[in-house]
Amino acid sequence: MSFGIYLVGALILIGGLIYGAVLAAIPTHWIVVGAIIAVGASILAAVGATRQKDPSS
């Protein structure tokens, strides 16, 4: 799968979690912290899943 597909899916998921947190009246600064952590974890997962192996020399 491509890196872009992973990121689009992650952004949709994170958007849903942010919306749920807003509806649950969680303070905004905690929502921002959680979103930053989730974006970072999503990028790490997407890179790990789509990274091609280095050719051995």
mmCIF file as gemmi writes it, N, C-alpha and C atoms, coordinates in Angstrom:
data_model
loop_
_atom_site.group_PDB
_atom_site.id
_atom_site.type_symbol
_atom_site.label_atom_id
_atom_site.label_alt_id
_atom_site.label_comp_id
_atom_site.label_asym_id
_atom_site.label_entity_id
_atom_site.label_seq_id
_atom_site.pdbx_PDB_ins_code
_atom_site.Cartn_x
_atom_site.Cartn_y
_atom_site.Cartn_z
_atom_site.occupancy
_atom_site.B_iso_or_equiv
_atom_site.pdbx_formal_charge
_atom_site.auth_seq_id
_atom_site.auth_asym_id
_atom_site.pdbx_PDB_model_num
ATOM 1 N N . MET Axp A 1 ? 0.848 -1.178 0 1 0 ? 1 A 1
ATOM 2 C CA . MET Axp A 1 ? 0 0 0 1 0 ? 1 A 1
ATOM 3 C C . MET Axp A 1 ? 0.894 1.241 0 1 0 ? 1 A 1
ATOM 4 N N . SER Axp A 2 ? 0.329 2.338 -0.413 1 0 ? 2 A 1
ATOM 5 C CA . SER Axp A 2 ? 1.126 3.547 -0.508 1 0 ? 2 A 1
ATOM 6 C C . SER Axp A 2 ? 1.069 4.351 0.79 1 0 ? 2 A 1
ATOM 7 N N . PHE Axp A 3 ? 2.09 5.167 0.945 1 0 ? 3 A 1
ATOM 8 C CA . PHE Axp A 3 ? 2.208 6.026 2.121 1 0 ? 3 A 1
ATOM 9 C C . PHE Axp A 3 ? 1.022 6.977 2.225 1 0 ? 3 A 1
ATOM 10 N N . GLY Axp A 4 ? 0.58 7.507 1.086 1 0 ? 4 A 1
ATOM 11 C CA . GLY Axp A 4 ? -0.538 8.452 1.081 1 0 ? 4 A 1
ATOM 12 C C . GLY Axp A 4 ? -1.829 7.84 1.587 1 0 ? 4 A 1
ATOM 13 N N . ILE Axp A 5 ? -2.085 6.594 1.213 1 0 ? 5 A 1
ATOM 14 C CA . ILE Axp A 5 ? -3.314 5.928 1.667 1 0 ? 5 A 1
ATOM 15 C C . ILE Axp A 5 ? -3.284 5.766 3.187 1 0 ? 5 A 1
ATOM 16 N N . TYR Axp A 6 ? -2.132 5.369 3.719 1 0 ? 6 A 1
ATOM 17 C CA . TYR Axp A 6 ? -2.012 5.254 5.169 1 0 ? 6 A 1
ATOM 18 C C . TYR Axp A 6 ? -2.278 6.587 5.862 1 0 ? 6 A 1
ATOM 19 N N . LEU Axp A 7 ? -1.693 7.658 5.323 1 0 ? 7 A 1
ATOM 20 C CA . LEU Axp A 7 ? -1.875 8.958 5.968 1 0 ? 7 A 1
ATOM 21 C C . LEU Axp A 7 ? -3.307 9.464 5.878 1 0 ? 7 A 1
ATOM 22 N N . VAL Axp A 8 ? -3.961 9.23 4.75 1 0 ? 8 A 1
ATOM 23 C CA . VAL Axp A 8 ? -5.365 9.655 4.627 1 0 ? 8 A 1
ATOM 24 C C . VAL Axp A 8 ? -6.224 8.914 5.649 1 0 ? 8 A 1
ATOM 25 N N . GLY Axp A 9 ? -6.021 7.622 5.764 1 0 ? 9 A 1
ATOM 26 C CA . GLY Axp A 9 ? -6.773 6.839 6.748 1 0 ? 9 A 1
ATOM 27 C C . GLY Axp A 9 ? -6.492 7.293 8.171 1 0 ? 9 A 1
ATOM 28 N N . ALA Axp A 10 ? -5.233 7.581 8.445 1 0 ? 10 A 1
ATOM 29 C CA . ALA Axp A 10 ? -4.867 8.044 9.782 1 0 ? 10 A 1
ATOM 30 C C . ALA Axp A 10 ? -5.501 9.398 10.087 1 0 ? 10 A 1
ATOM 31 N N . LEU Axp A 11 ? -5.501 10.29 9.11 1 0 ? 11 A 1
ATOM 32 C CA . LEU Axp A 11 ? -6.106 11.609 9.334 1 0 ? 11 A 1
ATOM 33 C C . LEU Axp A 11 ? -7.61 11.512 9.559 1 0 ? 11 A 1
ATOM 34 N N . ILE Axp A 12 ? -8.275 10.619 8.846 1 0 ? 12 A 1
ATOM 35 C CA . ILE Axp A 12 ? -9.715 10.412 9.073 1 0 ? 12 A 1
ATOM 36 C C . ILE Axp A 12 ? -9.953 9.881 10.487 1 0 ? 12 A 1
ATOM 37 N N . LEU Axp A 13 ? -9.14 8.918 10.897 1 0 ? 13 A 1
ATOM 38 C CA . LEU Axp A 13 ? -9.272 8.365 12.248 1 0 ? 13 A 1
ATOM 39 C C . LEU Axp A 13 ? -9.011 9.426 13.307 1 0 ? 13 A 1
ATOM 40 N N . ILE Axp A 14 ? -7.951 10.187 13.143 1 0 ? 14 A 1
ATOM 41 C CA . ILE Axp A 14 ? -7.607 11.229 14.116 1 0 ? 14 A 1
ATOM 42 C C . ILE Axp A 14 ? -8.687 12.305 14.154 1 0 ? 14 A 1
ATOM 43 N N . GLY Axp A 15 ? -9.229 12.654 12.995 1 0 ? 15 A 1
ATOM 44 C CA . GLY Axp A 15 ? -10.321 13.624 12.96 1 0 ? 15 A 1
ATOM 45 C C . GLY Axp A 15 ? -11.533 13.146 13.744 1 0 ? 15 A 1
ATOM 46 N N . GLY Axp A 16 ? -11.864 11.873 13.606 1 0 ? 16 A 1
ATOM 47 C CA . GLY Axp A 16 ? -12.981 11.308 14.365 1 0 ? 16 A 1
ATOM 48 C C . GLY Axp A 16 ? -12.721 11.312 15.86 1 0 ? 16 A 1
ATOM 49 N N . LEU Axp A 17 ? -11.481 11.005 16.239 1 0 ? 17 A 1
ATOM 50 C CA . LEU Axp A 17 ? -11.14 11.022 17.66 1 0 ? 17 A 1
ATOM 51 C C . LEU Axp A 17 ? -11.191 12.439 18.232 1 0 ? 17 A 1
ATOM 52 N N . ILE Axp A 18 ? -10.733 13.404 17.437 1 0 ? 18 A 1
ATOM 53 C CA . ILE Axp A 18 ? -10.795 14.8 17.885 1 0 ? 18 A 1
ATOM 54 C C . ILE Axp A 18 ? -12.247 15.238 18.049 1 0 ? 18 A 1
ATOM 55 N N . TYR Axp A 19 ? -13.08 14.883 17.094 1 0 ? 19 A 1
ATOM 56 C CA . TYR Axp A 19 ? -14.503 15.239 17.18 1 0 ? 19 A 1
ATOM 57 C C . TYR Axp A 19 ? -15.139 14.626 18.431 1 0 ? 19 A 1
ATOM 58 N N . GLY Axp A 20 ? -14.836 13.367 18.693 1 0 ? 20 A 1
ATOM 59 C CA . GLY Axp A 20 ? -15.361 12.717 19.895 1 0 ? 20 A 1
ATOM 60 C C . GLY Axp A 20 ? -14.859 13.369 21.167 1 0 ? 20 A 1
ATOM 61 N N . ALA Axp A 21 ? -13.591 13.784 21.165 1 0 ? 21 A 1
ATOM 62 C CA . ALA Axp A 21 ? -13.038 14.446 22.348 1 0 ? 21 A 1
ATOM 63 C C . ALA Axp A 21 ? -13.696 15.798 22.584 1 0 ? 21 A 1
ATOM 64 N N . VAL Axp A 22 ? -13.997 16.518 21.499 1 0 ? 22 A 1
ATOM 65 C CA . VAL Axp A 22 ? -14.685 17.804 21.638 1 0 ? 22 A 1
ATOM 66 C C . VAL Axp A 22 ? -16.09 17.59 22.196 1 0 ? 22 A 1
ATOM 67 N N . LEU Axp A 23 ? -16.783 16.583 21.695 1 0 ? 23 A 1
ATOM 68 C CA . LEU Axp A 23 ? -18.126 16.296 22.208 1 0 ? 23 A 1
ATOM 69 C C . LEU Axp A 23 ? -18.095 15.859 23.672 1 0 ? 23 A 1
ATOM 70 N N . ALA Axp A 24 ? -16.999 15.225 24.094 1 0 ? 24 A 1
ATOM 71 C CA . ALA Axp A 24 ? -16.868 14.788 25.483 1 0 ? 24 A 1
ATOM 72 C C . ALA Axp A 24 ? -16.383 15.91 26.39 1 0 ? 24 A 1
ATOM 73 N N . ALA Axp A 25 ? -16.194 17.104 25.838 1 0 ? 25 A 1
ATOM 74 C CA . ALA Axp A 25 ? -15.788 18.297 26.577 1 0 ? 25 A 1
ATOM 75 C C . ALA Axp A 25 ? -14.415 18.148 27.228 1 0 ? 25 A 1
ATOM 76 N N . ILE Axp A 26 ? -13.506 17.486 26.522 1 0 ? 26 A 1
ATOM 77 C CA . ILE Axp A 26 ? -12.123 17.386 26.989 1 0 ? 26 A 1
ATOM 78 C C . ILE Axp A 26 ? -11.448 18.724 26.692 1 0 ? 26 A 1
ATOM 79 N N . PRO Axp A 27 ? -10.625 19.229 27.611 1 0 ? 27 A 1
ATOM 80 C CA . PRO Axp A 27 ? -9.966 20.516 27.386 1 0 ? 27 A 1
ATOM 81 C C . PRO Axp A 27 ? -9.148 20.533 26.081 1 0 ? 27 A 1
ATOM 82 N N . THR Axp A 28 ? -9.16 21.675 25.41 1 0 ? 28 A 1
ATOM 83 C CA . THR Axp A 28 ? -8.549 21.806 24.085 1 0 ? 28 A 1
ATOM 84 C C . THR Axp A 28 ? -7.067 21.477 24.096 1 0 ? 28 A 1
ATOM 85 N N . HIS Axp A 29 ? -6.344 21.885 25.123 1 0 ? 29 A 1
ATOM 86 C CA . HIS Axp A 29 ? -4.9 21.63 25.118 1 0 ? 29 A 1
ATOM 87 C C . HIS Axp A 29 ? -4.605 20.132 25.162 1 0 ? 29 A 1
ATOM 88 N N . TRP Axp A 30 ? -5.453 19.33 25.803 1 0 ? 30 A 1
ATOM 89 C CA . TRP Axp A 30 ? -5.238 17.878 25.819 1 0 ? 30 A 1
ATOM 90 C C . TRP Axp A 30 ? -5.599 17.262 24.478 1 0 ? 30 A 1
ATOM 91 N N . ILE Axp A 31 ? -6.58 17.83 23.802 1 0 ? 31 A 1
ATOM 92 C CA . ILE Axp A 31 ? -6.932 17.345 22.464 1 0 ? 31 A 1
ATOM 93 C C . ILE Axp A 31 ? -5.769 17.592 21.511 1 0 ? 31 A 1
ATOM 94 N N . VAL Axp A 32 ? -5.152 18.766 21.598 1 0 ? 32 A 1
ATOM 95 C CA . VAL Axp A 32 ? -4.011 19.095 20.728 1 0 ? 32 A 1
ATOM 96 C C . VAL Axp A 32 ? -2.839 18.154 21.009 1 0 ? 32 A 1
ATOM 97 N N . VAL Axp A 33 ? -2.547 17.928 22.287 1 0 ? 33 A 1
ATOM 98 C CA . VAL Axp A 33 ? -1.451 17.016 22.643 1 0 ? 33 A 1
ATOM 99 C C . VAL Axp A 33 ? -1.717 15.615 22.09 1 0 ? 33 A 1
ATOM 100 N N . GLY Axp A 34 ? -2.926 15.121 22.269 1 0 ? 34 A 1
ATOM 101 C CA . GLY Axp A 34 ? -3.269 13.795 21.755 1 0 ? 34 A 1
ATOM 102 C C . GLY Axp A 34 ? -3.196 13.722 20.243 1 0 ? 34 A 1
ATOM 103 N N . ALA Axp A 35 ? -3.616 14.781 19.57 1 0 ? 35 A 1
ATOM 104 C CA . ALA Axp A 35 ? -3.571 14.799 18.106 1 0 ? 35 A 1
ATOM 105 C C . ALA Axp A 35 ? -2.133 14.796 17.6 1 0 ? 35 A 1
ATOM 106 N N . ILE Axp A 36 ? -1.261 15.556 18.254 1 0 ? 36 A 1
ATOM 107 C CA . ILE Axp A 36 ? 0.152 15.582 17.839 1 0 ? 36 A 1
ATOM 108 C C . ILE Axp A 36 ? 0.784 14.207 18.021 1 0 ? 36 A 1
ATOM 109 N N . ILE Axp A 37 ? 0.514 13.562 19.131 1 0 ? 37 A 1
ATOM 110 C CA . ILE Axp A 37 ? 1.048 12.223 19.37 1 0 ? 37 A 1
ATOM 111 C C . ILE Axp A 37 ? 0.496 11.232 18.34 1 0 ? 37 A 1
ATOM 112 N N . ALA Axp A 38 ? -0.796 11.316 18.053 1 0 ? 38 A 1
ATOM 113 C CA . ALA Axp A 38 ? -1.41 10.404 17.088 1 0 ? 38 A 1
ATOM 114 C C . ALA Axp A 38 ? -0.863 10.607 15.679 1 0 ? 38 A 1
ATOM 115 N N . VAL Axp A 39 ? -0.627 11.845 15.285 1 0 ? 39 A 1
ATOM 116 C CA . VAL Axp A 39 ? -0.053 12.115 13.958 1 0 ? 39 A 1
ATOM 117 C C . VAL Axp A 39 ? 1.356 11.539 13.878 1 0 ? 39 A 1
ATOM 118 N N . GLY Axp A 40 ? 2.154 11.75 14.915 1 0 ? 40 A 1
ATOM 119 C CA . GLY Axp A 40 ? 3.508 11.199 14.922 1 0 ? 40 A 1
ATOM 120 C C . GLY Axp A 40 ? 3.513 9.687 14.851 1 0 ? 40 A 1
ATOM 121 N N . ALA Axp A 41 ? 2.659 9.04 15.63 1 0 ? 41 A 1
ATOM 122 C CA . ALA Axp A 41 ? 2.576 7.581 15.604 1 0 ? 41 A 1
ATOM 123 C C . ALA Axp A 41 ? 2.087 7.079 14.247 1 0 ? 41 A 1
ATOM 124 N N . SER Axp A 42 ? 1.179 7.804 13.624 1 0 ? 42 A 1
ATOM 125 C CA . SER Axp A 42 ? 0.671 7.415 12.311 1 0 ? 42 A 1
ATOM 126 C C . SER Axp A 42 ? 1.756 7.506 11.249 1 0 ? 42 A 1
ATOM 127 N N . ILE Axp A 43 ? 2.563 8.557 11.313 1 0 ? 43 A 1
ATOM 128 C CA . ILE Axp A 43 ? 3.658 8.701 10.346 1 0 ? 43 A 1
ATOM 129 C C . ILE Axp A 43 ? 4.665 7.572 10.53 1 0 ? 43 A 1
ATOM 130 N N . LEU Axp A 44 ? 5.005 7.259 11.77 1 0 ? 44 A 1
ATOM 131 C CA . LEU Axp A 44 ? 5.936 6.162 12.02 1 0 ? 44 A 1
ATOM 132 C C . LEU Axp A 44 ? 5.389 4.833 11.504 1 0 ? 44 A 1
ATOM 133 N N . ALA Axp A 45 ? 4.122 4.576 11.73 1 0 ? 45 A 1
ATOM 134 C CA . ALA Axp A 45 ? 3.516 3.33 11.259 1 0 ? 45 A 1
ATOM 135 C C . ALA Axp A 45 ? 3.46 3.274 9.735 1 0 ? 45 A 1
ATOM 136 N N . ALA Axp A 46 ? 3.133 4.398 9.106 1 0 ? 46 A 1
ATOM 137 C CA . ALA Axp A 46 ? 3.045 4.43 7.645 1 0 ? 46 A 1
ATOM 138 C C . ALA Axp A 46 ? 4.414 4.229 7.009 1 0 ? 46 A 1
ATOM 139 N N . VAL Axp A 47 ? 5.43 4.853 7.562 1 0 ? 47 A 1
ATOM 140 C CA . VAL Axp A 47 ? 6.783 4.678 7.024 1 0 ? 47 A 1
ATOM 141 C C . VAL Axp A 47 ? 7.229 3.231 7.205 1 0 ? 47 A 1
ATOM 142 N N . GLY Axp A 48 ? 6.965 2.666 8.351 1 0 ? 48 A 1
ATOM 143 C CA . GLY Axp A 48 ? 7.347 1.275 8.604 1 0 ? 48 A 1
ATOM 144 C C . GLY Axp A 48 ? 6.644 0.298 7.687 1 0 ? 48 A 1
ATOM 145 N N . ALA Axp A 49 ? 5.411 0.585 7.344 1 0 ? 49 A 1
ATOM 146 C CA . ALA Axp A 49 ? 4.631 -0.329 6.51 1 0 ? 49 A 1
ATOM 147 C C . ALA Axp A 49 ? 4.95 -0.184 5.027 1 0 ? 49 A 1
ATOM 148 N N . THR Axp A 50 ? 5.395 0.991 4.603 1 0 ? 50 A 1
ATOM 149 C CA . THR Axp A 50 ? 5.601 1.218 3.171 1 0 ? 50 A 1
ATOM 150 C C . THR Axp A 50 ? 7.076 1.319 2.786 1 0 ? 50 A 1
ATOM 151 N N . ARG Axp A 51 ? 7.966 1.247 3.746 1 0 ? 51 A 1
ATOM 152 C CA . ARG Axp A 51 ? 9.4 1.378 3.455 1 0 ? 51 A 1
ATOM 153 C C . ARG Axp A 51 ? 9.876 0.182 2.652 1 0 ? 51 A 1
ATOM 154 N N . GLN Axp A 52 ? 10.622 0.464 1.598 1 0 ? 52 A 1
ATOM 155 C CA . GLN Axp A 52 ? 11.198 -0.604 0.798 1 0 ? 52 A 1
ATOM 156 C C . GLN Axp A 52 ? 12.547 -1.001 1.373 1 0 ? 52 A 1
ATOM 157 N N . LYS Axp A 53 ? 12.861 -2.263 1.265 1 0 ? 53 A 1
ATOM 158 C CA . LYS Axp A 53 ? 14.125 -2.756 1.81 1 0 ? 53 A 1
ATOM 159 C C . LYS Axp A 53 ? 15.294 -2.205 1.004 1 0 ? 53 A 1
ATOM 160 N N . ASP Axp A 54 ? 16.356 -1.888 1.695 1 0 ? 54 A 1
ATOM 161 C CA . ASP Axp A 54 ? 17.566 -1.416 1.034 1 0 ? 54 A 1
ATOM 162 C C . ASP Axp A 54 ? 18.235 -2.591 0.309 1 0 ? 54 A 1
ATOM 163 N N . PRO Axp A 55 ? 18.675 -2.364 -0.93 1 0 ? 55 A 1
ATOM 164 C CA . PRO Axp A 55 ? 19.35 -3.461 -1.637 1 0 ? 55 A 1
ATOM 165 C C . PRO Axp A 55 ? 20.711 -3.753 -0.986 1 0 ? 55 A 1
ATOM 166 N N . SER Axp A 56 ? 21.001 -5.026 -0.84 1 0 ? 56 A 1
ATOM 167 C CA . SER Axp A 56 ? 22.292 -5.389 -0.247 1 0 ? 56 A 1
ATOM 168 C C . SER Axp A 56 ? 23.372 -5.303 -1.332 1 0 ? 56 A 1
ATOM 169 N N . SER Axp A 57 ? 24.513 -4.811 -0.93 1 0 ? 57 A 1
ATOM 170 C CA . SER Axp A 57 ? 25.561 -4.603 -1.938 1 0 ? 57 A 1
ATOM 171 C C . SER Axp A 57 ? 26.577 -5.701 -1.981 1 0 ? 57 A 1
